[in-house]
Amino acid sequence: MIGRLALPDPYRVWNQAWGAPFGREVPGWWLRWLRLPGVATLAGRRAGPFSFQPNNSTRRWEYPWAFHAVPLRPGMRVIDLGGALSGLQFVLARSGAKVLNVDPFIDYGTSGEYAAVDPGERLRQLNQLFGTTVELRRCVLEQAGLAPGSVDVVYCISTIEHLAPEAMLASATEIVRVLRPGGHAVLTIDLFLDLEPFTTRTHNRWGTNIDVCDLVEATGLELVVGTTSELFGYPDFDVDAIQSNLSDYLVGDYPGLAQCLMLRKA
């Protein structure tokens, strides 16, 4: 399915509760007194976990959709694949999950966003700020040293489409290996409106429009959530219908849509 412009009420409530996807506004007078003891901590908590990394506007749909896709139970072990410094990992942790962020912190077209950041130190600071224990493994998934069948849910928010084909396949294969039987992969994948099949252009600085059908078939996992007519690569994907319904979809700041799907391991 593709993220809609009109958010369901639970999504709007969730965004408001967590300050997603851009963080909450901090009163200006707080910012003038950041050097005073405790003010920086107060301001950071007020801004919330989504204020520390820039986000595309499609995250208004993607984050609450992903969070609600699988009911979380305390102690569930989850991976935020390509989580970087985004707020979802901290919300998952605050909701009782044991969260592992697996991300090599490679610049995928963001013009040096992480060049001046020590991800490990920044994550430590954010854990302290939000009272969480998210673990970072700064590597690709297949190098994370995870045991087979040891993970309940893998979240991958707008990440896999930025990988080279070989890296994408390696990540997909590893997702299958680490998921427990009955475990889920919750994916959002950009659908760029300035690339084929909408234009003749094949690549932009963010990546390419990947064949979602091929990706799902490569995993061998069951598609349990996802409208195939809105997932690029499936036989019933309809370019004309997508363009005709653009007014109903949430179009990102960079012209793209959010394809959302969930897979289950048998």
N, C-alpha and C positions, 0 to 999 in steps of 0.2 A: 504494500500500500504506500501511498504518497502522503506526506504530512499536509494537513489541511490548514487553511487560513483561520477558520473558525475553530477555536480550541474547545474541547469538552470541558465542562465545569471542573471535574477533578484535576485536569491539567492546569487550568488557570489558578486554582487554589494551591496546587503544589508549587507552581512557579512563584506565587506570592509568598508562600511560606519559606522558601529557600532562597529567594532573591534571584531566581534564574530567568534568563540565561546571562545577564550582564552584571549582576550584583545590585545591591541597593545603594541609593544615594546617601552619602554621609554629610551631615550638617557642616557647613563651611567653617563655623567657629571651632569645630573639633580639629579640622585640618590645621588651623593656626596654632594649636596647642599640642601638636603631636609629640613634642619633646618632653612633655610632662609625664611623670610615671603613670602608666596604665592607660593613657589616652590612645596610644597607637593600638593596643590590644582591643580596647573598646571599639575603636573605629573599624578595625579589621573584622571583628565579630558582627558589627552592624552591617558592614558591606556584604558579608556572607561569602560562602565558598566559591561562588561563581564570579567574583570580582577580580580574580588574580590571573585570568587568561582571557584574551579576546575571543569572542565567539561569533559565528555566523548567526544571523537572525533565525535560521531554521531550527536552531536549538530550542526555541520556544516550544516546538512540538517534540523534537527528538528526545530531550532529557526526560520530560514527564512520561512520554510514551515508553521509553526504555525502562524507567523505574517501575512502571505499573505492569510491564509485560510478564514478569514472574513474581509471584508473592514471595517476599523475603521472610525467612525464619532466622531467629538468632543463631549465630554460629555457622551459617552457610558460608562456604568458601567461594569467593567470586574473583574474577579477573577483570580489571578495566584495561583492555588491550589498547595501547596507544593513548592512555589516559592523560599523559603530559601533566599539566597543572590544573586541569579542569575540575569543576566542583563536584561532578557526579560521584567520584570516588569517595569524597568525604561524606556526602549524603548517604551513600550505601553503608559506609562504616558507622555513621550515627544511627542507622536503622538496624544495626546488630550484625551486619555481615563482616566476615574476615576478608579484607580487601587487599589484593595484590595488584599493583599498577606495573604492567610490563611495557616499557617504552624505552627505545634507545635514544630518544630525543634527537632525532634527525630532522633537519629543516625541510619540510615538504612544501616549498613555495611560499614560506612565510617571511622571507627576507631577513633572516637572522634573528628571529624572535627569541631564541634561547642562547644567543651568542654570549650574553653578559650574565647568564643565570647559572648557578650551580644547582641543578635539579634536586640532588640529594639534600642539600642544605635547605633549599626552599620548601621541599616536602616536609622536612623535619619541623620547620617553623610553622607550616600550615597545620600539621598534626597537633602541635602544641596549642595553636590558636583555637582549633575546633574540638580539642579533646578526643582525637582519633588516633588510630594506630595503623594507618595505611602503610604497607610495605612497598618500596620501589625496587624493582630489578631492572637496571638500565641495560637492556639487551632486547633482542628479538625473542619471540615466544619460544622458539625451539632451543634457545640457549638458557632458558630460565630454570632448568633442572627440576621440572615438575614431574611427579609420579603419574603413571597412567591412572585415569579414572579418579583423580583427586579433586576435581573442581565441579561445583554445582552449576555455576553460570559464568559464561564469558560474555562480557559486554564489549562491543567494538563500535564506537560512535564515530562515524565519518573518518575512518582510518584506512580500511583495507583497500579502498579504491585508489589511494595515493601510492601504493606499493608497486614495484616492478612485478611483472607476471610471475617470475620464479619465486620472489619473496611472498607474493600473495598465496601461491599454491602451498608453500612451506608453512605459512601461518595457518591456512585452512586445515592442512593435514594435522598440524599440532593441536588445533582446537579440538578436533575429533579425538585425538589420543588422550588429552588431559580431562575431557569431560567424563563424568561418571555416567553409567547407564541411566537414562531418564533426564540427564542434564540438558541445559539449553544454551544456545548461542543467540544472543540478542544483537542484531546488526542494524545500523543505519548506513546507507551508501548514497553518496551524492549522485545526482543525475544532472549534469551540466547542460544548460540550455544553449550554450554557444558551441557545442560539439555534436558530432554525429550521434544519433540519427537526425538531429534537428538542423545541422549544417554539414558542410563537407569537411570541416576541420576535425582532426582526430585528437589533438592534445592541447591543453592549456597549461599554465604554470602549476596547477594543482594536480594534474593527472589526466585521466581519460574516463570515458563512460564504460564501465566494465560490464561484461555479460554475466548478469546475476544468475541466470539459469545454469550456465557452465560452472559457476562457482559453487552453487548448491549441489549440483550433480557430482562435482569433484569431492565434496565432503561425504556424500552418501547419507547425510542427515535428512530427517523428515522436515519438510516445510509445514509448520503448524500455524503460523501467522504470516500473511502476506497475500496481496492480490496480484496474481500473475500478470494481469493485463496492465498493471502499473509497475512492473519490474522488468527493466530492460534486459532483453535476451530471450525472454519466454515467447513462444510462438504467438500468443494472443496479445502481446504488447502492441499497443495501437498509438502510433505517433500523432495521428490526427486527433484522436480522442484526448490525448495529453494536452496538446496545444489548445484544443477547444475548451478545456476545463481549467486553464491557467488561473482564471479568476477565483476558483475554489481552492487552489493550492497555495501553500505558504512558499513564496519565492524568496530565496536568500538575498542578502546584500550583494554577494557575488551571484550572478544569475544561475541559480540551480534549485533543484527540488530535493527533498529528503525521502529516499526509498527506505521503507521500514519492513523488516522481516524477522521472524524468529524460527530457529531450527531446533529440533530435538533429537537427542541420541537415543536409539532404540534400547 
